[in-house]
Amino acid sequence: MTDSDPFDEIIEAETDRDPDLAVIEAGSRTLRAQGTGAPQADVPGRPEDPALDKALRTVEADLATRWGETKLEPSVSRIAALMDVLGDPQRSYPSIHITGTNGKTSTARMIEALLGAFELRTGRYTSPHVQSITERISLDGAPISAERFIETYEDIKPYVEMVDAQQEFRLSFFEVLTGMAYAAFADAPVDVAVVEVGMGGTWDATNVIDADVAVVTPIDLDHTDRLGGTTGAIATEKAGIIKQDATVILAQQPVDAAQVLLKKAVEVDATVAREGLEFGVVSRSVAVGGQLINLRGLGGEYEEIYLPLHGPYQAHNAAVALAAVEAFFGVGAQRPDPLAIDTVRKAFASVTSPGRLEVVRRSPTVVLDAAHNPAGARATAEAVAEAFDFSRLIGVIGASGDKDVRGLLEAFEPMFAEVVVTQNSSHRAMDVDELAGIAVEVFGDERVQVEPRLPDALEAAITLAEEDGEFAGGGVLVTGSVITVGEARLLLGRG
């Protein structure tokens, strides 16, 4: 590698590493070879057949009687018991396990597209869903059908009830869905499962797999009441997905998080590949509908890749996804050659990520983005500034009450001319008056409009964006929560 290598410049520009990490890193093997998808379906809507829709609603109602995703008893004992009575379906296929704070779902979808392009049958489990609960379980790049979702639930229901009777607490909503996903993947059967954690890692319900490849997307502060108040503490929980002799793909991390993750890798003799060192983004430029990126993988250079997603963070997600798939195929370890570039290009060109800087309307342009914490909001703000030329941007914000809402609003404040605060239908939604009070403190009274109903908020924001005329460059960004984005998506005619 020469002094003029652009990858050196990326390392210098994008890494902020404590020199003391060298001691930890020296004890950990690293991946770096020396050397030079299937299309994804959109988000499904409700079934058109009334009988099928009723059956799906019955399953949803049954699942809703269980603990929701925010009520936890940190343990994998219940899901492990369910897997045991089901015959451990999660051990019938290899897996790639993904944790982190932001970017997990987009990265999972990219990994899925790459694996599918190399003619592997994939299962993907992600959360939360944007519009339909069936989105959470995908086969071959598409959400499973409502029929299959119902069948899978009915198949495992007797075993779920058996475990319920034996445990102190019933299986939660998320635990049952995880069991459904692992059973559906085994039944398919899939060649590889791509699994996103729900929260944390060590005690997350998904953590009954022993993944060959563990992926950690950027860690930031979120769920601090359950995971810890520092990125290092949060990394301790997320490091739980790193298993003995696995390969670990690390996105750029805060120093304290990196220390924890690398220490865990040493303890279990895991192989590590780090963004900015073993792999990364060499260059990127804005293109119509997305960006053109050059990546450095574990097996060499991958040039002129079109990614139909906006923002620097999506380019970094792509680098992480590519490294994960290379590691899965043994690139950088058993084999020195890079993956076939044409297949990689085809896969990335097919990637979609609904609700992540997704344009759903023009004149004025309405963009949906599921940013729900300050780090995600900062990344979204940077991406919007780069990809769109708005002269005046109106925000529609509906947030969850258990998030750092002030931090979220402060991250968006410089970019929004005005905000319309609202409330989605979830029981987790922050009360609109409470949200308005925080928004007034951040934006000032003159820049805040309150519309309790999301349809009214969308109408108000579109009207504000149109005030300067059709060709003035006004736009609307709907954000603050995956649920807000999903409901807006339905209202605006998508899915």
C-alpha positions as CSV (number, residue, x, y, z in Angstrom):
1,M,0.0,0.0,0.0
2,T,1.5,3.3,-1.1
3,D,1.3,6.7,0.6
4,S,-1.0,7.8,-2.2
5,D,-3.4,5.0,-1.6
6,P,-6.9,6.6,-1.1
7,F,-7.7,4.0,1.5
8,D,-4.9,5.5,3.7
9,E,-6.7,8.8,3.4
10,I,-10.0,7.2,4.5
11,I,-8.4,5.7,7.5
12,E,-6.8,9.1,8.5
13,A,-10.1,10.9,7.9
14,E,-12.5,8.5,9.5
15,T,-10.8,6.6,12.4
16,D,-10.6,8.0,15.9
17,R,-8.8,5.3,17.7
18,D,-7.1,5.1,21.0
19,P,-3.4,4.0,20.6
20,D,-3.9,1.7,23.6
21,L,-6.2,-0.3,21.4
22,A,-3.1,-1.6,19.7
23,V,-2.5,-3.9,22.7
24,I,-5.9,-5.5,22.3
25,E,-5.7,-5.6,18.5
26,A,-2.3,-7.3,18.6
27,G,-3.9,-10.3,20.3
28,S,-6.7,-10.6,17.8
29,R,-6.4,-12.1,14.4
30,T,-7.5,-9.8,11.6
31,L,-8.8,-10.4,8.1
32,R,-7.3,-8.9,5.0
33,A,-6.5,-10.6,1.8
34,Q,-3.8,-9.1,-0.3
35,G,-5.1,-8.7,-3.8
36,T,-6.0,-6.6,-6.3
37,G,-29.4,-10.2,-5.9
38,A,-32.3,-11.1,-6.0
39,P,-34.8,-8.2,-6.3
40,Q,-36.5,-7.3,-3.1
41,A,-40.2,-6.9,-2.7
42,D,-41.8,-3.7,-1.4
43,V,-43.5,-3.5,1.9
44,P,-46.7,-5.6,1.8
45,G,-50.1,-4.1,2.7
46,R,-53.1,-5.9,4.2
47,P,-54.3,-9.1,2.4
48,E,-57.0,-8.3,-0.1
49,D,-58.9,-11.5,0.7
50,P,-61.2,-10.6,3.6
51,A,-61.1,-14.1,5.1
52,L,-57.3,-14.1,5.0
53,D,-57.1,-10.6,6.4
54,K,-59.4,-11.7,9.3
55,A,-57.2,-14.7,10.0
56,L,-54.0,-12.5,10.0
57,R,-55.7,-10.1,12.4
58,T,-56.6,-13.0,14.7
59,V,-52.9,-14.0,14.9
60,E,-51.9,-10.4,15.4
61,A,-54.4,-10.0,18.2
62,D,-53.2,-13.3,19.8
63,L,-49.6,-12.0,19.7
64,A,-50.7,-8.7,21.1
65,T,-51.7,-10.4,24.4
66,R,-48.1,-11.1,25.1
67,W,-45.4,-8.7,26.5
68,G,-44.6,-6.0,24.0
69,E,-41.1,-5.3,22.7
70,T,-40.4,-2.8,25.3
71,K,-41.1,-5.1,28.3
72,L,-38.2,-7.4,28.9
73,E,-37.0,-10.0,31.3
74,P,-33.3,-10.3,30.2
75,S,-32.9,-14.0,29.6
76,V,-32.8,-16.4,26.7
77,S,-34.2,-19.3,28.8
78,R,-37.7,-19.1,27.3
79,I,-36.6,-18.9,23.7
80,A,-34.1,-21.6,24.3
81,A,-36.8,-23.8,25.8
82,L,-39.0,-23.2,22.7
83,M,-36.1,-24.0,20.4
84,D,-35.6,-27.2,22.3
85,V,-39.1,-28.5,21.9
86,L,-39.1,-27.5,18.2
87,G,-35.9,-29.5,17.6
88,D,-33.5,-26.6,17.4
89,P,-34.4,-25.4,13.9
90,Q,-32.0,-22.5,14.2
91,R,-29.1,-25.0,14.0
92,S,-30.1,-26.4,10.6
93,Y,-28.5,-23.5,8.6
94,P,-25.6,-21.1,9.0
95,S,-26.3,-17.6,10.0
96,I,-25.1,-14.0,9.9
97,H,-26.0,-12.1,13.1
98,I,-26.3,-8.3,13.2
99,T,-26.3,-6.0,16.1
100,G,-25.6,-2.2,16.6
101,T,-27.6,0.9,17.2
102,N,-28.3,2.3,13.7
103,G,-28.2,0.8,10.2
104,K,-29.0,-2.8,11.1
105,T,-32.0,-3.3,8.9
106,S,-30.5,-1.6,5.8
107,T,-27.3,-3.7,6.3
108,A,-29.3,-6.9,6.7
109,R,-31.1,-6.1,3.4
110,M,-27.8,-5.5,1.6
111,I,-26.4,-8.8,3.0
112,E,-29.5,-10.6,1.9
113,A,-29.3,-9.1,-1.6
114,L,-25.6,-10.1,-2.0
115,L,-26.2,-13.7,-0.8
116,G,-29.2,-14.0,-3.1
117,A,-27.2,-12.7,-6.1
118,F,-24.8,-15.6,-5.4
119,E,-27.7,-18.0,-5.7
120,L,-28.1,-18.8,-2.1
121,R,-31.6,-19.2,-0.6
122,T,-31.9,-16.6,2.2
123,G,-34.0,-16.1,5.3
124,R,-34.0,-12.6,6.8
125,Y,-35.4,-11.6,10.2
126,T,-35.6,-7.9,11.0
127,S,-37.5,-5.6,13.3
128,P,-39.6,-3.5,13.8
129,H,-41.8,-3.6,10.8
130,V,-42.8,-0.6,8.7
131,Q,-46.3,-1.5,7.8
132,S,-47.0,-5.3,8.0
133,I,-45.9,-7.7,10.6
134,T,-45.1,-10.2,7.8
135,E,-42.1,-8.0,6.8
136,R,-40.2,-9.3,9.8
137,I,-39.7,-12.7,8.2
138,S,-38.4,-12.8,4.6
139,L,-37.5,-15.7,2.3
140,D,-35.6,-15.1,-0.9
141,G,-35.7,-11.4,-0.5
142,A,-39.4,-11.0,0.0
143,P,-41.7,-11.0,3.1
144,I,-43.4,-14.3,3.6
145,S,-47.1,-14.3,2.6
146,A,-49.9,-13.8,5.0
147,E,-50.9,-17.4,4.5
148,R,-47.4,-18.7,5.4
149,F,-47.2,-16.4,8.4
150,I,-50.5,-17.8,9.7
151,E,-49.4,-21.4,9.0
152,T,-46.1,-20.9,10.8
153,Y,-47.8,-19.4,13.8
154,E,-50.4,-22.3,14.0
155,D,-47.6,-24.8,13.6
156,I,-45.6,-23.6,16.6
157,K,-48.5,-22.4,18.7
158,P,-48.9,-25.8,20.6
159,Y,-45.2,-25.7,21.5
160,V,-45.4,-22.1,22.5
161,E,-48.2,-22.9,24.9
162,M,-46.2,-25.9,26.3
163,V,-43.3,-23.6,27.1
164,D,-45.6,-20.9,28.5
165,A,-46.9,-23.5,31.0
166,Q,-43.3,-24.4,32.2
167,Q,-41.9,-20.9,32.5
168,E,-42.3,-18.2,35.1
169,F,-43.3,-15.7,32.4
170,R,-45.0,-16.4,29.1
171,L,-43.0,-16.1,25.9
172,S,-43.0,-12.4,24.7
173,F,-44.3,-11.1,21.4
174,F,-40.7,-10.9,20.1
175,E,-39.8,-14.3,21.4
176,V,-42.7,-15.9,19.6
177,L,-41.9,-14.1,16.3
178,T,-38.2,-15.2,16.6
179,G,-39.3,-18.8,17.1
180,M,-41.6,-18.4,14.0
181,A,-38.7,-17.0,11.9
182,Y,-36.3,-19.8,12.9
183,A,-38.9,-22.4,12.2
184,A,-39.9,-20.9,8.8
185,F,-36.2,-20.8,7.8
186,A,-35.7,-24.5,8.6
187,D,-39.0,-25.4,6.9
188,A,-38.0,-23.5,3.7
189,P,-35.2,-24.6,4.0
190,V,-32.7,-21.7,3.6
191,D,-29.0,-21.8,2.8
192,V,-28.3,-19.0,5.2
193,A,-30.2,-16.8,7.7
194,V,-29.6,-13.1,8.1
195,V,-30.7,-12.2,11.6
196,E,-31.0,-8.8,13.2
197,V,-31.1,-8.5,17.0
198,G,-34.1,-6.9,18.6
199,M,-32.2,-5.1,21.4
200,G,-28.8,-5.5,22.8
201,G,-27.3,-8.9,22.1
202,T,-26.4,-11.2,25.0
203,W,-30.0,-11.7,26.2
204,D,-31.8,-10.9,23.0
205,A,-34.2,-13.6,21.9
206,T,-32.3,-14.0,18.6
207,N,-29.1,-15.0,20.5
208,V,-29.8,-18.8,20.4
209,I,-27.9,-19.0,17.1
210,D,-24.1,-19.5,16.9
211,A,-23.5,-17.3,13.9
212,D,-20.4,-17.9,11.8
213,V,-20.3,-14.1,11.1
214,A,-21.2,-11.4,13.7
215,V,-21.8,-7.9,12.4
216,V,-21.7,-4.8,14.6
217,T,-23.1,-1.6,13.0
218,P,-22.3,1.7,14.6
219,I,-23.1,1.8,18.3
220,D,-24.5,5.0,19.9
221,L,-26.8,5.9,22.8
222,D,-30.2,4.3,22.6
223,H,-32.2,2.2,25.0
224,T,-29.9,3.5,27.7
225,D,-32.3,2.5,30.5
226,R,-31.8,-1.2,29.5
227,L,-28.4,-1.3,27.9
228,G,-26.4,1.3,29.8
229,G,-25.6,5.0,29.7
230,T,-22.3,4.8,27.7
231,T,-21.4,3.4,24.3
232,G,-19.0,1.1,26.1
233,A,-21.7,-0.3,28.4
234,I,-24.0,-0.8,25.4
235,A,-21.2,-2.5,23.5
236,T,-20.9,-5.0,26.4
237,E,-24.4,-6.2,25.8
238,K,-24.0,-6.2,22.0
239,A,-20.8,-8.2,22.2
240,G,-22.8,-11.1,23.3
241,I,-23.5,-12.2,19.7
242,I,-19.7,-12.8,19.1
243,K,-19.3,-16.5,19.4
244,Q,-16.2,-18.8,19.6
245,D,-14.1,-18.8,16.4
246,A,-16.6,-16.5,14.6
247,T,-15.7,-13.7,12.2
248,V,-16.6,-10.3,13.5
249,I,-17.3,-7.4,11.1
250,L,-17.0,-4.1,12.9
251,A,-18.3,-0.8,11.6
252,Q,-16.7,2.4,12.8
253,Q,-17.2,2.6,16.6
254,P,-16.6,4.9,19.4
255,V,-13.3,4.1,21.2
256,D,-14.9,2.7,24.3
257,A,-17.2,0.5,22.3
258,A,-14.3,-0.7,20.1
259,Q,-12.3,-1.7,23.2
260,V,-15.1,-3.8,24.5
261,L,-15.8,-5.5,21.2
262,L,-12.2,-6.3,20.5
263,K,-11.6,-7.6,24.0
264,K,-14.6,-10.0,23.5
265,A,-13.2,-11.1,20.2
266,V,-9.8,-11.9,21.8
267,E,-11.6,-13.9,24.6
268,V,-13.4,-16.2,22.1
269,D,-10.6,-16.3,19.5
270,A,-12.7,-14.6,16.9
271,T,-11.3,-13.1,13.7
272,V,-11.9,-9.4,13.3
273,A,-12.3,-7.1,10.3
274,R,-12.6,-3.4,11.1
275,E,-14.0,-0.7,8.9
276,G,-11.3,1.8,8.1
277,L,-8.6,-0.8,8.4
278,E,-9.4,-4.1,6.8
279,F,-12.2,-2.8,4.7
280,G,-14.2,0.4,4.0
281,V,-15.4,3.1,1.7
282,V,-12.7,4.3,-0.7
283,S,-14.8,6.9,-2.4
284,R,-18.3,7.9,-3.2
285,S,-20.2,10.4,-5.3
286,V,-23.8,11.4,-5.5
287,A,-25.7,9.9,-8.4
288,V,-29.3,10.1,-9.7
289,G,-31.4,8.2,-7.2
290,G,-28.5,7.2,-5.0
291,Q,-24.7,7.1,-5.1
292,L,-21.8,5.6,-6.9
293,I,-19.3,4.0,-4.5
294,N,-15.9,2.3,-4.6
295,L,-15.3,-0.1,-1.7
296,R,-12.3,-1.8,-0.3
297,G,-13.3,-5.3,0.7
298,L,-11.4,-8.2,2.4
299,G,-10.4,-9.5,-1.0
300,G,-9.5,-6.2,-2.8
301,E,-11.2,-3.4,-4.6
302,Y,-14.8,-3.3,-5.8
303,E,-15.3,-0.3,-8.1
304,E,-18.2,1.6,-9.7
305,I,-21.0,0.1,-7.6
306,Y,-24.3,1.9,-7.9
307,L,-26.3,2.0,-4.6
308,P,-29.8,3.3,-5.0
309,L,-29.9,4.7,-1.4
310,H,-28.9,8.1,-0.2
311,G,-26.4,9.2,2.4
312,P,-22.8,8.6,3.5
313,Y,-24.1,6.2,6.2
314,Q,-25.6,3.9,3.5
315,A,-22.3,3.7,1.8
316,H,-20.7,2.6,5.1
317,N,-23.5,0.1,5.6
318,A,-22.7,-1.3,2.1
319,A,-19.0,-1.7,3.1
320,V,-20.0,-3.6,6.2
321,A,-22.5,-5.8,4.3
322,L,-19.9,-6.6,1.6
323,A,-17.3,-7.6,4.2
324,A,-19.8,-9.8,6.0
325,V,-20.6,-11.7,2.8
326,E,-17.0,-12.0,1.9
327,A,-16.3,-13.4,5.4
328,F,-19.2,-15.8,5.0
329,F,-17.6,-17.1,1.7
330,G,-14.2,-17.2,3.3
331,V,-12.7,-14.3,1.3
332,G,-9.6,-13.1,3.2
333,A,-9.1,-16.3,5.0
334,Q,-9.6,-19.5,2.9
335,R,-9.6,-17.8,-0.4
336,P,-7.7,-14.7,-1.6
337,D,-9.8,-13.7,-4.6
338,P,-12.6,-11.1,-4.3
339,L,-16.2,-11.8,-5.1
340,A,-17.3,-11.5,-8.7
341,I,-17.7,-7.8,-9.3
342,D,-20.6,-8.0,-11.7
343,T,-22.6,-10.0,-9.2
344,V,-21.8,-7.6,-6.5
345,R,-22.9,-4.7,-8.7
346,K,-26.1,-6.4,-9.6
347,A,-26.9,-7.1,-5.9
348,F,-26.3,-3.6,-4.7
349,A,-28.3,-2.1,-7.5
350,S,-31.3,-4.1,-6.4
351,V,-31.3,-3.0,-2.8
352,T,-34.3,-1.2,-1.3
353,S,-34.8,0.1,2.2
354,P,-38.4,1.2,2.8
355,G,-38.8,4.1,5.2
356,R,-35.1,5.0,5.0
357,L,-34.8,8.3,3.0
358,E,-37.6,7.0,0.8
359,V,-39.3,9.4,-1.6
360,V,-43.0,8.7,-1.7
361,R,-44.4,11.9,-3.4
362,R,-43.3,14.7,-5.7
363,S,-44.5,18.3,-6.0
364,P,-43.7,18.8,-3.2
365,T,-41.3,16.1,-2.5
366,V,-42.2,14.0,0.6
367,V,-39.4,11.9,2.1
368,L,-39.8,9.3,4.8
369,D,-37.1,8.4,7.2
370,A,-37.3,6.2,10.3
371,A,-34.6,8.0,12.4
372,H,-35.6,7.7,16.0
373,N,-32.6,8.7,18.0
374,P,-30.1,11.6,17.8
375,A,-27.4,9.6,16.0
376,G,-29.9,8.5,13.4
377,A,-31.2,12.0,13.0
378,R,-27.7,13.5,12.5
379,A,-27.0,10.9,9.8
380,T,-30.4,11.6,8.1
381,A,-29.8,15.4,8.2
382,E,-26.4,14.9,6.5
383,A,-27.9,12.7,3.9
384,V,-30.8,15.0,3.1
385,A,-28.5,18.0,2.7
386,E,-26.4,16.0,0.3
387,A,-29.1,14.3,-1.8
388,F,-31.8,16.9,-2.0
389,D,-31.8,20.6,-2.9
390,F,-34.6,21.8,-0.7
391,S,-34.9,25.5,-0.4
392,R,-37.4,25.0,2.5
393,L,-37.9,21.8,4.4
394,I,-40.8,21.1,6.7
395,G,-40.6,18.3,9.3
396,V,-43.4,16.1,10.4
397,I,-42.3,14.5,13.7
398,G,-44.0,11.8,15.7
399,A,-41.8,10.2,18.3
400,S,-41.9,7.4,20.9
401,G,-41.9,8.5,24.5
402,D,-39.0,6.2,25.5
403,K,-36.5,7.9,23.2
404,D,-34.2,10.9,23.6
405,V,-36.7,13.2,21.9
406,R,-34.9,16.4,22.7
407,G,-31.7,15.1,21.2
408,L,-33.6,14.0,18.1
409,L,-35.2,17.5,17.7
410,E,-31.9,19.3,18.3
411,A,-30.3,17.2,15.5
412,F,-33.0,18.2,13.1
413,E,-33.3,21.9,14.1
414,P,-30.8,23.4,11.7
415,M,-32.5,21.8,8.7
416,F,-36.2,22.4,9.3
417,A,-37.8,25.7,8.5
418,E,-40.8,24.6,10.5
419,V,-42.0,21.4,12.2
420,V,-45.4,19.9,12.5
421,V,-45.5,17.7,15.6
422,T,-48.0,14.8,15.7
423,Q,-48.7,11.5,17.3
424,N,-48.8,8.0,15.8
425,S,-51.3,5.3,16.8
426,S,-48.8,3.3,19.0
427,H,-49.3,3.1,22.8
428,R,-45.5,4.0,22.9
429,A,-46.1,7.4,21.1
430,M,-45.2,10.5,23.0
431,D,-48.2,12.6,23.8
432,V,-48.4,15.3,21.2
433,D,-48.7,18.1,23.7
434,E,-45.6,16.9,25.5
435,L,-43.8,16.7,22.2
436,A,-44.9,20.2,21.3
437,G,-43.6,21.6,24.5
438,I,-40.1,20.2,23.8
439,A,-40.3,21.3,20.2
440,V,-41.1,24.9,21.1
441,E,-38.1,24.9,23.4
442,V,-35.9,23.7,20.6
443,F,-37.4,25.5,17.6
444,G,-39.2,28.5,19.1
445,D,-43.0,29.0,19.1
446,E,-43.2,30.5,15.6
447,R,-41.7,27.4,13.9
448,V,-43.9,24.7,15.6
449,Q,-47.4,23.6,14.5
450,V,-49.4,21.0,16.4
451,E,-51.6,18.5,14.6
452,P,-52.6,15.5,16.9
453,R,-53.7,13.4,13.9
454,L,-51.1,12.2,11.4
455,P,-53.3,12.8,8.3
456,D,-53.8,16.4,9.4
457,A,-50.1,16.8,10.1
458,L,-49.2,15.5,6.6
459,E,-51.7,17.9,5.0
460,A,-50.4,20.8,7.0
461,A,-46.8,20.1,6.2
462,I,-47.5,19.7,2.4
463,T,-49.4,23.0,2.5
464,L,-46.4,24.8,4.2
465,A,-44.0,23.3,1.7
466,E,-46.2,24.7,-1.2
467,E,-46.4,28.2,0.2
468,D,-43.6,29.5,-2.0
469,G,-45.0,28.0,-5.1
470,E,-44.8,24.7,-7.0
471,F,-41.2,25.2,-8.2
472,A,-39.7,26.9,-5.2
473,G,-38.1,23.7,-3.9
474,G,-40.0,23.1,-0.7
475,G,-40.1,19.6,0.7
476,V,-41.4,17.5,3.6
477,L,-39.5,15.0,5.8
478,V,-41.6,12.6,7.9
479,T,-39.5,11.1,10.7
480,G,-39.2,10.3,14.4
481,S,-40.4,6.7,14.6
482,V,-40.7,3.6,12.4
483,I,-44.4,3.6,13.3
484,T,-44.9,7.2,12.2
485,V,-43.2,6.5,8.9
486,G,-45.2,3.3,8.3
487,E,-48.5,5.0,8.9
488,A,-47.5,7.9,6.7
489,R,-46.5,5.5,4.0
490,L,-49.9,4.0,4.0
491,L,-51.6,7.4,4.0
492,L,-49.5,8.5,1.1
493,G,-50.5,5.4,-1.0
494,R,-47.5,3.2,-0.6
495,G,-48.1,-0.5,0.2
